[in-house]
Structure formats: structure tokens, C-alpha cells
Amino acid sequence: MIFETHAHYDDAKFDTDREMLLAELPQRGISPVINAGSSIATTKTTLSLAQEYPFLYAAVGVHPSDVDDLNEDTYAWLRQQTTLQKTVAVGEIGLDYYWDKEPEIQAKQRYWFVRQLALAQQADLPVIIHSRDAAEDTMQIMEKAYEDGIKGVIHCYSYSPEMAQKYVKMGYFIGVGGVVTFKNAKKLVKTVETIPLSSIVLETDCPYMAPEPHRGTRNDSRNIPYVIAKIAEIKGISPEEVEQTTRENAFALFTKVPR
């Protein structure tokens, strides 16, 4: 069975066939699945899905591009959601400087990133970290999170193999999805080659980031075997070993998810 650690099945791109697709996943050997919130609205829809599907679990949080959603009232609401039985992580949270270049917006992202890390620490939950064009600031904040005993995964990892090794030394997992199959993914391929399999978890970020040979189409968890095959090729091991080890890794990280 495949443990899918990052999906967005509440996205409008699944409105036409969501029920049929989700019903199929356990039959295809994909369970459990973590659905990640990225705003207050999508955290609410994520929680609804988690209540509807026994194999689906929720990560609650606000993506850096949506930090305008956050104020003391919505932050207090998020804190309440971390106590729910099917909430297994805080995420996806982090920094994204790709779109937001203004120093004051970046400062706001950092502020709410740290505040949401505090939620995870209080609830004893792992975090799902989004980081784009913000390598050094993310590392600095995560070094403090490590000191505070916060566990987590660096989702859709896109930085250097050397930085990945630093995260691994702190006990963080590296999220690997469809990008590893892209022809221009040399850094990620090198990262997967460099770090131990015991530090990798599988994800899709669906409906985004579909792997080859489906790049550019709507992604879903049924495409994870392409990611498994690529990791196995890079590591020179069997797909079965990749599937089993990454599943154990995910259970070790998301401890509220029952086996």
C-alpha cells in the first residue's frame, strides 16, 4: 500500500469526479492519504473530506501566499482544528518569495510561518513545509523549529542536495513527487541519490505536478507508481522496497494516522 502524504482533493479540478476517484484509491493500493489545507477556506473543505472518507486525513494551515487570511481570530480557529481526531499535521505552511518580492509581504509570511509552527508544537503535530525561492530564511526558521522539537516534511523539495542533507540530519523528511521524473529535475534526482531512502516520503501535490508521462495533465494519487519507479531507478533498488520504506517513514512522521 502507498502512503500519499500531500494531496488537494478539495480543489475545484476534482469537482466532476471526486467521489468516484476517492472511492477508487484504496482499491488501487493507495491509503492513507493526507489532504493539505492551504487557506482558511481549503482547511475547512479539507476537514470535511477527512470526515467523509475513513482513509483520508487532514493537515490544517495557511500557505504563505494566503497569509492575508490570518488574524488573531482565524489563528484561534486553526488552533481549535489541531485538536480534532483526524487532523494529523499543520500545513501546508512556509515561505514563498517567488511571487511576493516586497520585503513587508515577506516579513508577514515569516511572522505567520513562525506562529503556525507554534501551533504544531502546542498540538504535538508534524508540519508540512512549503518553500519556494526562500531557501535560507526557511532553513533558519526550521533550525529553530528543530530545537523546539517540531518534526515535519519539506514538501515538493526543490533546493540543493547539500541543503537536503542538512534537513535530514535534523530529522526532517524530504517530500518527493512527480517532479523527480522531469527531464530537467537534475537537482532533485541528485538529492534522491544523496539522501537515505529512510528520509523520503511520497506525495503528489495533486492536482498539480503530474509526473512523466502525464506531465501537464491533472495529477492524482494513481500516478505515484511513476514516482516510485523513478526513485527505485535512482537508488538501484526494487519499487517494492521504495513503497514499503516510504510508507513506514510516513507512519513514523504522521503518528496520529492509525496503521
The 8 nearest C-alpha neighbors of each residue, nearest first, counted from 0:
[[1, 28, 29, 30, 2, 242, 243, 246],
 [0, 2, 29, 30, 242, 28, 3, 246],
 [3, 1, 246, 31, 30, 4, 32, 29],
 [4, 2, 32, 202, 201, 5, 1, 33],
 [3, 5, 33, 202, 32, 201, 2, 6],
 [6, 4, 202, 204, 33, 34, 3, 203],
 [7, 5, 34, 204, 205, 8, 203, 35],
 [6, 8, 34, 9, 205, 10, 35, 204],
 [9, 7, 10, 6, 13, 34, 17, 205],
 [8, 10, 7, 44, 45, 11, 13, 41],
 [11, 9, 8, 12, 7, 13, 14, 206],
 [10, 12, 14, 13, 9, 8, 15, 17],
 [11, 13, 10, 14, 206, 15, 217, 9],
 [14, 12, 17, 11, 15, 16, 10, 8],
 [13, 15, 11, 17, 12, 16, 10, 9],
 [14, 16, 13, 17, 12, 11, 18, 19],
 [15, 17, 19, 18, 13, 14, 20, 21],
 [18, 16, 13, 20, 19, 14, 21, 15],
 [17, 19, 21, 20, 16, 22, 15, 14],
 [20, 18, 22, 16, 17, 21, 23, 24],
 [21, 19, 23, 17, 22, 18, 16, 24],
 [20, 22, 23, 24, 18, 19, 17, 25],
 [21, 23, 19, 20, 24, 18, 25, 26],
 [22, 24, 20, 26, 21, 25, 27, 19],
 [23, 25, 27, 29, 26, 21, 22, 28],
 [26, 24, 29, 28, 27, 30, 23, 22],
 [25, 27, 23, 24, 28, 29, 22, 30],
 [28, 26, 24, 25, 29, 23, 221, 0],
 [27, 29, 0, 25, 26, 1, 30, 24],
 [30, 28, 1, 25, 24, 0, 27, 2],
 [31, 29, 25, 32, 2, 1, 54, 0],
 [30, 32, 54, 2, 55, 3, 29, 33],
 [33, 31, 3, 55, 30, 4, 2, 56],
 [34, 32, 56, 4, 5, 57, 55, 6],
 [33, 35, 6, 57, 7, 5, 56, 58],
 [36, 34, 58, 7, 91, 57, 6, 5],
 [35, 37, 42, 59, 41, 60, 58, 38],
 [36, 38, 61, 62, 91, 60, 41, 42],
 [39, 37, 61, 41, 40, 42, 65, 36],
 [38, 40, 42, 41, 43, 68, 61, 37],
 [39, 41, 43, 38, 42, 44, 37, 36],
 [42, 40, 44, 36, 38, 43, 39, 45],
 [41, 43, 36, 45, 39, 59, 40, 44],
 [42, 44, 46, 41, 40, 45, 47, 39],
 [45, 43, 41, 47, 46, 42, 9, 48],
 [46, 44, 42, 48, 47, 43, 41, 57],
 [45, 47, 49, 43, 44, 48, 57, 42],
 [48, 46, 44, 50, 45, 49, 43, 51],
 [49, 47, 51, 45, 50, 46, 52, 44],
 [50, 48, 56, 46, 55, 47, 51, 52],
 [49, 51, 47, 48, 52, 46, 53, 85],
 [50, 52, 48, 49, 47, 53, 55, 46],
 [53, 51, 55, 49, 54, 50, 48, 21],
 [52, 54, 55, 51, 49, 50, 56, 31],
 [55, 53, 31, 52, 30, 32, 56, 49],
 [54, 56, 32, 49, 52, 53, 33, 31],
 [57, 55, 33, 49, 85, 34, 32, 86],
 [58, 56, 86, 34, 33, 46, 49, 87],
 [57, 59, 88, 35, 89, 90, 86, 36],
 [60, 58, 89, 36, 90, 42, 57, 35],
 [59, 61, 90, 89, 36, 91, 37, 92],
 [60, 62, 38, 37, 92, 65, 91, 66],
 [61, 63, 37, 92, 65, 64, 91, 38],
 [64, 62, 94, 65, 66, 108, 93, 95],
 [63, 65, 62, 66, 95, 99, 108, 67],
 [66, 64, 63, 67, 62, 68, 38, 61],
 [65, 67, 68, 69, 63, 64, 61, 108],
 [66, 68, 69, 65, 70, 64, 107, 63],
 [69, 67, 66, 65, 39, 38, 70, 73],
 [70, 68, 66, 67, 73, 74, 71, 111],
 [71, 69, 73, 72, 74, 68, 67, 75],
 [70, 72, 74, 73, 75, 69, 76, 77],
 [73, 71, 75, 74, 70, 76, 69, 77],
 [74, 72, 76, 75, 70, 69, 71, 77],
 [73, 75, 71, 77, 76, 72, 70, 69],
 [76, 74, 78, 72, 73, 77, 71, 79],
 [75, 77, 73, 79, 74, 78, 72, 80],
 [78, 76, 74, 80, 79, 75, 73, 81],
 [77, 79, 75, 81, 76, 80, 118, 74],
 [80, 78, 76, 77, 81, 82, 75, 83],
 [79, 81, 77, 82, 78, 83, 76, 86],
 [82, 80, 78, 79, 83, 86, 122, 77],
 [81, 83, 80, 79, 84, 122, 86, 78],
 [84, 82, 86, 80, 85, 81, 79, 87],
 [83, 85, 86, 82, 87, 255, 81, 80],
 [86, 84, 56, 83, 87, 57, 49, 50],
 [85, 87, 57, 83, 84, 58, 81, 88],
 [86, 88, 255, 58, 57, 85, 253, 124],
 [89, 87, 58, 125, 124, 126, 86, 90],
 [90, 88, 126, 59, 58, 60, 119, 127],
 [91, 89, 60, 127, 92, 58, 59, 126],
 [90, 92, 127, 62, 60, 37, 128, 35],
 [91, 93, 90, 62, 128, 61, 129, 60],
 [92, 94, 129, 128, 112, 63, 130, 62],
 [93, 95, 130, 63, 108, 133, 129, 96],
 [96, 94, 131, 130, 97, 63, 133, 132],
 [95, 97, 99, 132, 98, 100, 133, 131],
 [98, 96, 132, 95, 99, 131, 100, 133],
 [99, 97, 96, 100, 95, 64, 132, 101],
 [98, 100, 96, 101, 97, 104, 105, 95],
 [99, 101, 96, 98, 102, 105, 97, 104],
 [100, 102, 104, 103, 99, 105, 96, 106],
 [103, 101, 105, 104, 106, 100, 99, 107],
 [102, 104, 106, 105, 101, 107, 108, 100],
 [105, 103, 107, 106, 101, 102, 108, 99],
 [104, 106, 108, 102, 107, 103, 101, 109],
 [105, 107, 103, 109, 104, 108, 102, 110],
 [108, 106, 104, 110, 105, 109, 103, 111],
 [107, 109, 105, 106, 111, 63, 110, 112],
 [110, 108, 112, 106, 107, 111, 113, 105],
 [111, 109, 107, 113, 108, 112, 106, 114],
 [110, 112, 114, 113, 108, 109, 115, 107],
 [113, 111, 109, 115, 93, 114, 110, 108],
 [112, 114, 116, 111, 110, 115, 109, 117],
 [113, 115, 111, 117, 116, 112, 110, 118],
 [116, 114, 118, 117, 112, 113, 111, 119],
 [117, 115, 113, 119, 118, 114, 112, 120],
 [116, 118, 120, 114, 115, 119, 121, 113],
 [119, 117, 115, 121, 116, 120, 122, 78],
 [120, 118, 124, 116, 122, 117, 121, 123],
 [119, 121, 123, 117, 118, 122, 149, 116],
 [120, 122, 118, 119, 123, 117, 124, 116],
 [121, 123, 119, 124, 120, 118, 81, 82],
 [124, 122, 120, 121, 119, 125, 149, 118],
 [123, 125, 119, 88, 122, 87, 120, 126],
 [126, 124, 151, 150, 88, 149, 119, 89],
 [125, 127, 151, 89, 88, 90, 128, 150],
 [128, 126, 90, 91, 152, 151, 154, 89],
 [129, 127, 153, 92, 93, 154, 91, 152],
 [128, 130, 93, 154, 92, 91, 94, 153],
 [129, 131, 94, 95, 93, 133, 128, 137],
 [130, 132, 95, 133, 97, 96, 94, 129],
 [131, 133, 96, 97, 134, 95, 130, 94],
 [134, 132, 131, 136, 96, 135, 137, 130],
 [135, 133, 137, 136, 132, 138, 130, 158],
 [134, 136, 138, 137, 133, 139, 140, 132],
 [137, 135, 139, 138, 133, 134, 140, 94],
 [138, 136, 140, 134, 135, 139, 133, 141],
 [137, 139, 141, 135, 136, 140, 142, 134],
 [140, 138, 136, 142, 137, 141, 135, 143],
 [139, 141, 137, 143, 138, 142, 136, 144],
 [142, 140, 144, 138, 143, 139, 145, 137],
 [141, 143, 145, 139, 144, 140, 138, 146],
 [142, 144, 146, 141, 140, 145, 147, 139],
 [145, 143, 141, 147, 149, 146, 142, 140],
 [144, 146, 142, 148, 147, 143, 149, 141],
 [147, 145, 143, 144, 148, 142, 149, 141],
 [146, 148, 144, 145, 149, 143, 120, 142],
 [149, 147, 145, 146, 144, 150, 120, 143],
 [150, 148, 144, 145, 147, 120, 125, 151],
 [151, 149, 125, 171, 126, 148, 145, 170],
 [152, 150, 126, 125, 171, 127, 172, 149],
 [151, 153, 172, 127, 171, 173, 154, 128],
 [154, 152, 128, 173, 174, 156, 172, 127],
 [153, 155, 174, 156, 128, 129, 152, 127],
 [156, 154, 174, 175, 157, 176, 153, 129],
 [155, 157, 154, 153, 174, 158, 173, 175],
 [158, 156, 155, 187, 159, 186, 131, 130],
 [157, 159, 156, 162, 160, 134, 163, 186],
 [160, 158, 161, 162, 186, 163, 190, 157],
 [159, 161, 190, 163, 162, 164, 189, 193],
 [162, 160, 164, 159, 163, 165, 190, 158],
 [161, 163, 165, 159, 164, 160, 166, 158],
 [164, 162, 160, 166, 165, 161, 167, 159],
 [163, 165, 167, 161, 162, 166, 168, 160],
 [166, 164, 162, 168, 163, 167, 169, 161],
 [165, 167, 163, 169, 171, 164, 168, 162],
 [166, 168, 164, 170, 171, 169, 165, 163],
 [169, 167, 165, 170, 166, 164, 171, 163],
 [170, 168, 166, 167, 171, 145, 165, 142],
 [171, 169, 167, 168, 166, 172, 150, 198],
 [172, 170, 167, 166, 151, 152, 169, 150],
 [171, 173, 152, 198, 199, 153, 167, 151],
 [172, 174, 199, 153, 152, 198, 200, 156],
 [175, 173, 154, 200, 155, 153, 201, 156],
 [176, 174, 201, 155, 202, 200, 173, 156],
 [177, 175, 202, 203, 178, 226, 201, 179],
 [176, 178, 210, 209, 179, 208, 180, 226],
 [177, 179, 181, 180, 176, 210, 208, 184],
 [178, 180, 177, 181, 184, 187, 188, 176],
 [179, 181, 178, 177, 211, 210, 229, 182],
 [182, 180, 178, 184, 183, 179, 211, 210],
 [181, 183, 184, 180, 185, 179, 178, 211],
 [184, 182, 181, 185, 186, 180, 178, 179],
 [185, 183, 181, 187, 186, 182, 179, 188],
 [184, 186, 188, 187, 183, 189, 182, 179],
 [187, 185, 189, 188, 184, 190, 159, 160],
 [186, 188, 190, 189, 184, 185, 179, 191],
 [189, 187, 185, 191, 190, 186, 179, 184],
 [190, 188, 192, 186, 187, 191, 193, 185],
 [189, 191, 160, 187, 193, 192, 188, 186],
 [192, 190, 188, 193, 189, 194, 187, 230],
 [191, 193, 189, 190, 233, 194, 234, 188],
 [194, 192, 190, 191, 189, 160, 195, 164],
 [193, 195, 191, 192, 190, 164, 196, 198],
 [196, 194, 197, 198, 193, 199, 191, 192],
 [195, 197, 198, 199, 194, 244, 245, 241],
 [196, 198, 195, 199, 248, 244, 245, 194],
 [199, 197, 172, 196, 195, 173, 167, 200],
 [200, 198, 173, 196, 172, 197, 174, 245],
 [199, 201, 245, 174, 249, 173, 175, 248],
 [202, 200, 175, 3, 174, 176, 4, 245],
 [203, 201, 5, 176, 4, 3, 175, 204],
 [202, 204, 205, 176, 5, 6, 220, 177],
 [205, 203, 6, 5, 207, 202, 206, 208],
 [206, 204, 207, 218, 203, 6, 219, 7],
 [205, 207, 218, 217, 219, 204, 7, 12],
 [208, 206, 205, 218, 204, 209, 217, 203],
 [209, 207, 177, 210, 178, 218, 204, 205],
 [208, 210, 218, 214, 177, 213, 207, 216],
 [211, 209, 177, 214, 213, 180, 212, 178],
 [212, 210, 213, 214, 180, 181, 209, 177],
 [211, 213, 214, 210, 209, 225, 180, 181],
 [214, 212, 211, 210, 216, 209, 215, 218],
 [215, 213, 209, 211, 210, 216, 212, 208],
 [214, 216, 213, 209, 217, 208, 207, 210],
 [217, 215, 214, 213, 218, 209, 207, 206],
 [218, 216, 206, 207, 209, 219, 215, 205],
 [217, 219, 206, 209, 205, 207, 216, 208],
 [220, 218, 205, 221, 206, 222, 203, 217],
 [219, 221, 222, 223, 203, 3, 218, 205],
 [220, 222, 219, 223, 24, 224, 27, 29],
 [223, 221, 220, 224, 225, 219, 210, 218],
 [222, 224, 226, 225, 220, 221, 227, 203],
 [225, 223, 227, 226, 222, 228, 221, 238],
 [226, 224, 228, 223, 227, 222, 229, 210],
 [225, 227, 223, 229, 224, 228, 177, 176],
 [228, 226, 224, 230, 225, 229, 238, 231],
 [229, 227, 231, 225, 226, 230, 238, 224],
 [228, 230, 232, 226, 231, 227, 233, 225],
 [231, 229, 233, 227, 232, 228, 234, 226],
 [232, 230, 236, 228, 234, 238, 229, 233],
 [231, 233, 229, 235, 230, 234, 228, 236],
 [234, 232, 230, 231, 235, 192, 229, 188],
 [233, 235, 231, 236, 232, 230, 192, 191],
 [234, 236, 232, 231, 233, 237, 230, 238],
 [237, 235, 231, 234, 238, 232, 240, 241],
 [236, 238, 239, 240, 231, 241, 235, 232],
 [239, 237, 241, 231, 240, 228, 227, 242],
 [240, 238, 242, 237, 241, 243, 236, 227],
 [239, 241, 243, 237, 238, 242, 244, 236],
 [242, 240, 238, 244, 239, 243, 245, 227],
 [241, 243, 239, 240, 245, 244, 1, 246],
 [242, 244, 246, 240, 241, 245, 239, 247],
 [245, 243, 247, 246, 241, 242, 240, 248],
 [244, 246, 248, 200, 247, 242, 243, 241],
 [247, 245, 243, 249, 2, 244, 248, 242],
 [246, 248, 244, 250, 245, 249, 251, 243],
 [249, 247, 245, 251, 246, 250, 244, 197],
 [250, 248, 252, 246, 251, 247, 253, 200],
 [249, 251, 247, 253, 252, 248, 254, 246],
 [252, 250, 248, 249, 254, 253, 247, 246],
 [253, 251, 249, 250, 254, 248, 125, 151],
 [254, 252, 250, 255, 256, 251, 249, 87],
 [253, 255, 256, 252, 250, 251, 257, 87],
 [256, 254, 87, 253, 257, 85, 84, 86],
 [255, 257, 254, 253, 258, 87, 250, 56],
 [258, 256, 255, 254, 250, 253, 31, 54],
 [257, 256, 250, 31, 254, 255, 247, 30]]
